[in-house]
Amino acid sequence: MSYNIRHGAGLDERLDFDRIAEVINREHPDVVALQEVDSVTQRIGGRDLLGELGQSTGMYHLYAPAISFDGGKYGIGLLCRRKPLSFRTVPLPGREEPRVLLLAEFEGYIFCCTHLSLTEEDQLTSVERIGALLEGEKKPVFLAGDLNAEPDSPTMKALQKKFVILTGGKEMTIPADNPQSCIDYILGYMANGSRYQVTTNYVVNEPVASDHRPVFVNVSVAGTHPEQDLSWDELQKEYQFPEWYTEARFGIWATIGPQSVPRLGGGWYARHMFMQDVGSQTFGRNAYAYHLKVFGPQSQKGYTEVIHQWKAERLNTDSLVAYFKSLGARYLVVHANHHDHFDNFASTYHPWNSVNMGPHKDIVGLFEQSARKYGLPFGVSSHDDRFLNWWLPAFGADTSGPYKGIPYEGRMTKADGNGKWWEGYAQIREEVAKHIQAVAAGQVAQERSDASPSLVQGGNAFLYALQGFPCLVYRLFHFFGSLSGHLHSFVHGFFADQHIGYSAHHRLVVHDVLPCEITHSSSDNSRLGGMA
């Protein structure tokens, strides 16, 4: 994200740092480039603007002053969710005032922030200096800021010899209340062979907090080394399973999430609760009627209410992992998310996650700690590869009965949350919602989201890094299923969602062996600790 914050003063001339922080928090970016950042100047009352924003957003902050001003400093800054490995400041020319480039290095990339001069000649000189500075750099590099240059200007044309504009470059950003010009950008450095896959990009609709509107991009970077770009078939041929994995034979996969609350629906409750007729899918047959009876009409009480009721107050990961190990499990894989797109960890990519709401716990993190404690290799699985078409029923309405034609919550907006527990949260990013609505209306073809990376919010190909432990990521179980010839009698363990006082099912799916089920009575549940 890049945002010229005008020292925290909005177009209403009100100095409001919290308002700037709120704009940033709504988008939940990993890194934010900030321009026009004061530090202890008189006009902001001697306050530490960047430090306060860092505290309000929960992000690290880096400051690069360009000039001394009004009893303090004036310059640019970065907010970042991860602490950078290093950072430095590079001076750039500016006839009206000196300019600066702030360069921060992270483990997988470099992020640069700048605010270029108003003078075209100085801008072009800055472009040359930045290009020379990055010469030979192997990591992907992002350049973000207020460049004071229109898309068709000589400055932007010069930049695009080595960079690609990731934020579109056509959407207007200034003035915020009625944008007429585009001078704010995020770019990716291509001269070293880095390639960028943009998931989404947009100008944030904020007309008051500053005189600029911020720009946002969700982007992934393709590997610059050939071995990182292998196809699935090539990976299958070249990948060597680690020795511990081939010897393990048996591991357990634990699933838990908001859909634990209703106790029915086979993990697809969130979809089937919006379907009066589920056809031949028997495991979801009662979800609609159950939700209507327990929670209320789907047009009034949707899946948000299920999320709100999920507390996991009896979850004891130590007890569960100890039990898994006593069964003979040699490793553990847990759900990072299901098709409902709800994350079971402190997601930096959207607010609908178990730390921010529901149980207010890092579910994945708790299982990781327990796996470490009991010496089990640990991994996570991501199941949101189909969420675009999986959520289609939530954009419909009852086709019969007293609530016929009243839209379900898929069509709700942030404004619909006013006065509700989820006030301030959008149900789903606007561009994704528009796509699903278009599919529902038959305007575009229904497709799996993994075939449409331009629409998936980052794809959530989530890897929970563990120090000293091998880590598995099950992006698509079908891929691993295709390797059954190599795995022989490899076992996936499925620990079903369950509540204290109800029987817990463990479905063991064994390749090349008959499937079987093991059922424990309710008396076992106290020992398991339960998932509630």
N, C-alpha and C positions, 0 to 999 in steps of 0.2 A: 504494500500500500504506500502511496505517496500523498502527502498532504502539506500544503502551504497554510500554516495556521495563524498567520498574521498576529504573532505574539499573544494569541489567545483572545483577541478582541474580535467580536462578531460584527456583522453589518449593522446590527442595532447598537454598536459602539459599547456593548456590555462586555467587560472582561470576565470570561467564564471558562476556567480551565476544566471544570467538571464536564461542561458541555462538549469540549473537544475530546475528552476521554471517553465520553459516551458514544460519540461518533465512531471512534476507533474500536471500542468494545463490541459494538453492534456487528462489525464486520469480522472480528476475531482474526486478524492477520498474524502471520508469524513474524514479519518484519515491517516496520513503518519508517519511511524516510520523511523527515519533517524539515520544513524551511520556515524562515523568519521566526526563529526561536530566540527569545530574550533570556538573559540570565541575570538576575538581581538588578535589573534596571529600575529607574525611578517610575517609569510609566506602568510597570506591573507591580509596583509597591515593594520592590526589593525581593521578590519571591523567586524561588528556583522552579521555573516553569517546567523544564524537562524532567526534573526530579519528581515533581508532583504528578506529572503524567505517567511516569514510570510506576509510581506507587498506585495510582488509580487503575492502571491497566494490568498490573502484575508483571511488567516486562522490565528487562534490563534497559538501561539508557546510556547512550554515548553522546557526548557533546563536542562540537567543533566550532569554536568561535571564529568569526571572520573579522570582526572589528570591535574596538572598544566603543561603547555607546551609552549615553544617558546614565552614567554612574555604574555601568555593568558591562556586559558583553551581548553581542548580537551575532547569530550564525545559524547553523543547521544542526540536526541531531538524528539519532536513530533510536527506535524502540525495538527490542527483539526478545523473543521468548526463550531463546537459548543464548547462553553466554558466549560471545565470540572468542575464537582462539587468539586473535590479535586485532588491532586496529591502528590506523594512522591517518594523519591529516596532510593533505597536499594543497599548497596554495595555487590558486588560479587567478588569471587577470580580471580586472574590473575597473573601468575608468571612473565610474561614479562611486564605487567602493570596492575594496578587495573582496575576492570570492575564494571559496575553498571547496575541496572534495574530501568527503569522509569515507574511508574505505575500511570495511570490517570483513575479516576472514572467518568463515565458519567451516565446520568439518567437510561439508560437501559443496560449498559454493562461496563466492565473494559478493558482498552487497555494497554498492556505492551510492552515496547521497550527495547531491549538489544543488546549487541555486546559481545558475549562470548569469553573467552580466547582461545588462540591457543592450549593450553594444554588439552588433553582429561581428565585427572584427575580433573582439575579445572572445566571443563565443566560439568562433572558428579556431582561434588559438587554443582555447580550452579543449576542444574536440581533439586536436592534434596531441596535446599533452596527455589526455586520458588514454588515447590509443597507444602512445609510446609507453605509458606506464603499464599497460596490460599486455604488452608484447611478450610472448613466451609463457603467459599464464595458462595453466592447464585446466584449472577448475572453471566451471560455469560462472559467469559474472553478470550481475544485475546492476543496472544504472537507473536510478530513480530521482526525480525531483522536478522542480519548477525550472524549465529550461529557457523561459522567456522567448520561445521560438515557435512560430506556427508550423503546422505539418509540412507545408510546401516550401519552407524557408531554406536558404543555403545551409544553415546550421543543421537542420534535420536531415537534409540530403547527405551532408558530410558524415553525420553519425551513422546513417544507414549503410555506409560502405563496410562497417564492421559490426553493426548492431542491427537487431530486428526490434521493431516496436511491438511490445506485448499487450499494450492497453488499447489497441485499436488505432489510436492516433487521430481520430476524426470527431470524437465526442467532445463537446464544449465543456470547459472547466471554470471559466471566469467571465464576468462576475458571477458569484454564486447564486444571486437571486434571479438572474436572467442571463445564463451563459451565452456568450457570443464568440469566444475564442478558445482554442485548445493550446495550452502551453505547458501542461503537466503530463508527465509520461513515466512509464516503466519500460526499460529496454533490456534485451538479452544480448550478450556478447557472442558473436558467431565466428569470429576470426580464428578461434582455436578448435573449431569443429563441433562445438556444443550445439545441440538442437533442442528446441523448446516446444512442449506440447501445452497449449493454452486450454484450460478447462473452461474458465469463464473470465471475462473482463468487463468492467463497467465503470461509469462515473457514479459515485455515491450521491444520492439525492439528498444533499444537505444545503439548504439555501441561506442559512443565517450564521452558523457558528464561525465562519471565516469569510474572506472575500473570494476564496477559491473553493471548489468542490474537490474532494479527494478522488483519486483513481485507485482501482483495485484490480488485481489479477490473481487468479489461481492457476499455477503453472507447474509442470513437472519437466525435468530435464532428462533427455535421452543420454545414455552413456557415450562417452567419447572414445571408449575402447571397444573394439569389435566384439570381444567376448561378452560384453554387457548387452549386446543387441541381438543375441541369438533368438531364433524362433523357438516355439515350444518343442518341435521335433528335434531341433539341434540341441536344445537343453537336455532333452531326454536321452540323447545319444552320448553327450559329453559329461553329464552330471554323474558324480560318484557319491553314492549314499555313504554318510559317515559310518564308521565301524560300529559305534554304539547303537546306531539306528537299525542296522541290519541284524544286530544281535538282540535288540530289545524285543522284537516280535509283538509285544503287547503294550499299548498305551491307552490312556483314557482322554476322551474329549468331553469337556463339561460345558454345557450351555446354560446361560442364565440371562435374564433380561426382563423388561416390563411385562412380557407375555407370560411370565411366571404367575402373575396375579390371578388371571381367570382360571388357570388350571385346566384348560382344554384348548383344542384347536391345533395340536400337534406342532406348535411353533409358528403357525400361520394365523393365529387369532387376529392379529392386527389387520390382516387382509380380509379374512372371512367374516369379521364382525360387520363389514359394510356390504355383505352379499346376502340378500334374501334367499337366493338359490345358488348353492355351490356346486350344483351338478353332481358328478360322480365322486367328488372328493369327500368321502365319508368322514374323515377326521375333522372337517370343519363344519359339519352339518348343523351343529347346535350353537355355533358362535353368535350368529345374528340374534337369535331368540334370547340367548343367555345375556348378551350385552343389553338388549332392550329391557329385560326384566331387572337386572342388577344395577346397571348404571343409568339407564334412561334412553330416550330416542337418540339414534346415532347422529341425527342432525343437530342435536343439542349437547350431547355428552359423547365425545368421540374418544379416540385413542389417547388424547392428552390426559384424560381422566385416569386411564389405566396407568400411564407413566407417573402421574401424581401420587397414586396409591401404592406404587412399588417402593418399599422401604428397605427390604433386605436386612431387617433388624436382627434376624437370627442367623445370618450368614456367618459361618465359622470356617474359614478356609483352611486353618490348621487341621481341624478335625476331618474335613473332607479329604485333604491331601494325604493325611496319615492313613485314612481308610483306603484311598486309592492305592497307596503303596502296599498296604496289607493284602490287597487283592492280587498283587504281583505286577502292577503297572510299572513300566520302566521309564515313562515320560508322561507329561501332561500338556494338553492343548486346551485352551479355553476360548470362548467366544469374545472377539473384540466388538463385533456387531452382527446383527441379523439382517434379514431383508427389510426390516422396518427402519434401517438407517440410523438407529439409536446407538451411540457409542458407549461402551462399558469402560471408558478410561477418560482421562483429562484431555479431551480432544482440543487441539488448537485450531480445529478447522470448522467446527460449528458448535453452537451452545447446547444442542440437544444431546446431552451425555450424562452419565450416572454421577459425575462429580458435581455438575451444575444443578441437577434436579433429581427427583426420585429419591434414591437412597443417600445421595450426596457422598458417595464412596467411589474410590478408584478400584473397581471390581477386578480389572486385569492386574493392577498393581498389587492387590491383596493376594491374589493367587500366585503371582510371581514370587512374592516374599515367602509364601508357604512352600512353594516348589524349591526355592533355594534352601530353606530350612531342612527339608527332607531329602535333599540331594537328587531331585528329579530334573532332567532336562525339560525346558519349558518353551512353549510356543503359543501362538495365537492364530485364530482363523478369522477371516473377513468374509461376510456373506452378503454384502450389499451389491454384488455384481448385477443383480436383477431388479434393484429397487424401483427403477423408472416404470416398468410395466407392472411390478408387484403392487404398487400403490394405486393403480388405476381405479379400483372400486371406491376408494376414498374421495374420488372426484365426481361420484355419481349421486344418486338420491334414491329413496324408496320408490319402487315402481307400482306399489299398491298399498292400501291401508291408510290410516289417518295422517301419516306424514309423507304421503306421496308427493314427489316433486320438490321437497325441501332439500337443498344441497347439504351434503355431508361436509366434514371439516376440511377436506382437502382443498376446498375453495376459499378457506378463511385466509385473511391477511393479518398483518401485525395489528392493525386497528381493531380487529375483532377480539383481540385479547384484552382490551381495556376493561379493567375491573375484575379480570380473571387471574388465576394464579400464574398464568404464562404471559402476563402483560409485558410487552416490550420485546417478545420473541416472535419472529416470523415462523409460520408453520413449515415453510420450505422456501428455499431461495427462489426468487421471482422467475428467473429464466427456466429453472427446472419445472416449476409449477406450470408455466406456459406450455412447455413441451408436453407434459402429461395431459393437460387439458386438450391440446391439439390432437394427441393420440386418441383420447376419449371421444373427441368429436369426429374422428375419422379423417382429419385433415392431413396427418402424416402416418406412416406405417409404424406399427408397434415393433419395438426392437429391444433386445437385451442391452442393458446399459454398458456392459463391458465391450459391446461393439460400437458404442457411441461415446468415446472418451471426451468429446468436446462438451458433453452435458453432465458427466458425472463429476461431483464435487471432489476432485482429487482422487477418485477411485478407491480411496481408503485401502490401498495396498499396504496395510499397516504392519510394521515390523517392530515388535517390542524388544529392544536391544538388551541383551543380558551379558554381563561381564563374567567370563569364565564358564558359561553354559552354552551348549549347542542350542540353536533356536530354530524351530520349524515355523514356516508360514504356509498355511493351507489357503492359497488364494482361490483355487477351484478344486474341490474334492474330486471332480471328474478326471482331472489330470493325474492325480495320484492313483485313482482307480484304474486308469489305463496302464499303470505300471505293475498290475497285479502279478504278472509273470515274473517280475523281479522280486516282488515282495513275498511271494509264496503264501504262507499262512499268517501274514501280517494282520494284526487286529486293530480296528478302530473301536474305542470304547465310547459309548454315548451315555452321559449321565443326564437324565431328563430333568426338566424343570419340575420342582416339587415343593410342597409346603409341609411344615411340621404337622404330624397327625394324619398324613395321607401316605399311601404306599408309594415307594420310590421305585421306578423302573430303570434298569440299566440295560440298554439295548446294545448287544455286542455284534457288530457286523464283521464277519470273518471272511476274508477273500479265500476262495478255493475250498471253503468249509461251509457246512450248512449254518445259516443264521440261527441264533438262539437268543433267548431272553432270560434274564435272572431277575426275579422279583423279591424284594425284601418287605417284610411286614412293617407296619407303622412303628413297632417297637424299635426297629433298627434306626429310625429317623433321628432319635435323640443322639445316637452315636455319630450319625453322619453330620449333624450340625444343621442340616437343612438349607435349602435355598428358598427364601421367601421374599 
